[in-house]
Amino acid sequence: MKKELKPLNAVVPCPVVLLSVAGEPKPNITTLSWVANVCSEPPTVVVGVRPARHSHDMMVQTGDFVVNIPSTELIQAVVFCGSKSGKTHDKFAECGLTAVPATKVSSPIIKECPINIECKTKQVLSIGSHDLFIAEVLAVHIDDSVLDAKGRIDLSKMPLFTYLPLLGEYWKLGKKIQ
């Protein structure tokens, strides 16, 4: 037997990213889980951001952003960046994170994140509580320390985690099943 619920965000698990964006007087970081790969050619991602978020206007103004994939070591930064506003906090400084110039976009890379995806906004769609930023991937950076001998990501070297919107909880990813 199944229980029918009202419409809600039930796609689980969700990725966890730290989105960095350039701006004045300082760049900002926001934690997002409404993120997805949506096209292979050209490589394209989408991110959903509430218009009220400090990063939203910065993303519109710069026309680019970086999707940074954190490891479990950065969970406290993820929680902080998702719960504090960049209007009143310097998230890079307060979280001990390093802003590094990207190679293709104006927004900075977060050095401590093992994966960084430079994105150029192609379109912004207002879809309700969130605006959907559709962006082409211009460059991907992966730290050598998390790659195996074949150049593939080794999760034992970079433990990833996910967000469960139904529970409002973060969970570490488990082991390979196939």
C-alpha positions as CSV (number, residue, x, y, z in Angstrom):
1,M,0.0,0.0,0.0
2,K,1.2,3.5,-0.8
3,K,0.2,6.8,0.7
4,E,-0.4,9.7,-1.7
5,L,1.2,13.0,-0.6
6,K,0.6,16.5,-1.8
7,P,3.0,17.6,-4.6
8,L,6.5,18.2,-3.1
9,N,10.2,17.8,-3.9
10,A,10.4,14.0,-3.8
11,V,13.3,13.3,-6.2
12,V,16.0,11.9,-3.9
13,P,18.8,12.0,-3.3
14,C,19.9,15.5,-4.4
15,P,23.4,16.7,-5.2
16,V,25.0,19.1,-2.8
17,V,27.1,21.9,-4.4
18,L,28.7,25.2,-3.3
19,L,27.9,27.7,-6.1
20,S,30.4,30.5,-6.2
21,V,29.8,33.8,-8.1
22,A,31.7,37.0,-8.6
23,G,30.4,40.3,-7.3
24,E,31.1,43.5,-5.6
25,P,32.2,44.2,-3.0
26,K,33.1,40.5,-2.7
27,P,32.3,37.1,-4.3
28,N,29.7,34.9,-2.7
29,I,29.0,31.2,-2.1
30,T,25.6,29.6,-1.7
31,T,24.7,26.0,-1.0
32,L,22.3,24.4,-3.6
33,S,20.7,21.1,-4.1
34,W,18.5,22.0,-7.0
35,V,21.2,21.2,-9.6
36,A,21.3,18.8,-12.5
37,N,23.1,17.8,-15.7
38,V,20.6,18.2,-18.5
39,C,22.5,18.0,-21.8
40,S,25.6,16.2,-23.1
41,E,26.3,18.3,-26.2
42,P,27.0,21.0,-25.3
43,P,27.5,20.0,-21.7
44,T,24.8,21.9,-19.8
45,V,23.7,22.1,-16.2
46,V,20.8,23.8,-14.5
47,V,20.6,25.3,-11.1
48,G,17.5,26.6,-9.3
49,V,18.0,29.7,-7.2
50,R,15.4,31.8,-5.3
51,P,15.3,35.4,-6.5
52,A,15.5,36.6,-2.9
53,R,18.9,34.9,-2.5
54,H,21.9,37.3,-2.4
55,S,23.7,35.2,-5.1
56,H,20.8,35.4,-7.5
57,D,21.3,39.0,-8.6
58,M,25.1,38.4,-8.7
59,M,24.5,35.5,-11.1
60,V,22.3,37.6,-13.3
61,Q,24.9,40.4,-13.4
62,T,27.9,38.3,-14.1
63,G,26.3,35.8,-16.4
64,D,28.4,33.0,-15.0
65,F,29.0,30.9,-11.9
66,V,31.0,27.9,-10.7
67,V,29.5,24.7,-9.4
68,N,31.9,23.4,-6.8
69,I,31.4,19.8,-5.5
70,P,32.4,19.5,-1.9
71,S,33.6,16.4,-0.1
72,T,32.3,15.5,3.4
73,E,35.2,17.4,5.0
74,L,33.4,20.6,4.0
75,I,30.0,19.8,5.6
76,Q,30.3,22.7,8.1
77,A,31.0,25.1,5.2
78,V,28.0,23.7,3.3
79,V,25.7,24.2,6.2
80,F,27.1,27.7,6.9
81,C,26.9,28.8,3.2
82,G,23.3,27.6,3.0
83,S,22.1,29.3,6.2
84,K,23.9,32.7,6.2
85,S,23.5,35.6,3.7
86,G,26.4,36.9,1.7
87,K,24.9,40.4,2.3
88,T,26.2,40.2,5.9
89,H,28.8,37.5,5.8
90,D,32.1,37.0,3.9
91,K,31.6,33.2,3.4
92,F,35.0,32.6,1.9
93,A,36.7,34.2,4.9
94,E,34.4,32.8,7.6
95,C,34.5,29.3,6.2
96,G,38.3,29.3,5.6
97,L,37.7,28.8,1.8
98,T,40.0,30.0,-0.9
99,A,38.7,31.9,-4.0
100,V,40.9,31.0,-7.0
101,P,40.5,32.6,-10.4
102,A,38.6,30.4,-12.9
103,T,40.0,29.9,-16.4
104,K,36.9,30.6,-18.5
105,V,34.5,32.7,-16.3
106,S,34.7,35.7,-14.0
107,S,33.4,33.8,-10.9
108,P,36.0,32.2,-8.6
109,I,36.7,28.5,-8.0
110,I,36.6,27.2,-4.5
111,K,40.1,25.7,-4.1
112,E,39.1,23.3,-1.3
113,C,36.4,21.6,-3.4
114,P,37.8,18.6,-5.4
115,I,35.6,19.3,-8.4
116,N,34.9,22.7,-10.0
117,I,32.6,23.3,-13.0
118,E,32.8,26.6,-14.7
119,C,29.4,27.6,-16.2
120,K,28.2,30.4,-18.5
121,T,24.5,31.3,-18.2
122,K,22.6,30.8,-21.4
123,Q,19.1,31.4,-20.2
124,V,17.2,32.2,-16.9
125,L,13.6,31.0,-16.6
126,S,11.2,32.1,-13.8
127,I,9.4,28.9,-12.9
128,G,7.8,29.8,-9.5
129,S,9.6,30.1,-6.2
130,H,13.0,29.6,-8.0
131,D,14.6,30.8,-11.2
132,L,16.2,28.2,-13.3
133,F,19.7,29.1,-14.6
134,I,20.5,27.1,-17.7
135,A,24.3,27.2,-18.2
136,E,26.8,25.7,-20.6
137,V,29.8,24.0,-19.0
138,L,33.0,25.8,-20.2
139,A,35.6,24.0,-18.1
140,V,35.9,21.3,-15.4
141,H,38.7,21.0,-12.9
142,I,39.3,17.8,-10.8
143,D,41.9,17.6,-8.1
144,D,44.6,15.0,-9.0
145,S,44.4,13.7,-5.4
146,V,40.9,12.2,-5.9
147,L,41.7,10.4,-9.2
148,D,42.7,6.7,-9.5
149,A,45.4,5.4,-11.8
150,K,43.0,5.5,-14.8
151,G,42.0,9.1,-14.2
152,R,38.6,8.3,-12.8
153,I,37.2,9.7,-9.5
154,D,38.0,7.5,-6.6
155,L,35.2,7.9,-4.0
156,S,37.5,6.5,-1.3
157,K,39.7,9.6,-1.8
158,M,36.7,12.0,-2.1
159,P,33.8,11.0,0.0
160,L,30.7,12.6,-1.4
161,F,27.4,13.4,0.3
162,T,23.8,14.1,-0.7
163,Y,20.8,16.1,0.5
164,L,17.4,14.6,1.2
165,P,14.8,17.3,0.9
166,L,12.0,15.1,2.3
167,L,14.0,15.0,5.6
168,G,16.2,18.1,5.4
169,E,19.2,16.0,6.1
170,Y,22.7,15.4,4.6
171,W,23.8,11.8,4.0
172,K,27.2,10.4,3.1
173,L,27.2,8.2,-0.1
174,G,27.7,4.5,0.5
175,K,29.6,1.9,-1.5
176,K,29.4,0.9,-5.1
177,I,26.7,-1.7,-5.8
178,Q,27.4,-2.6,-9.5
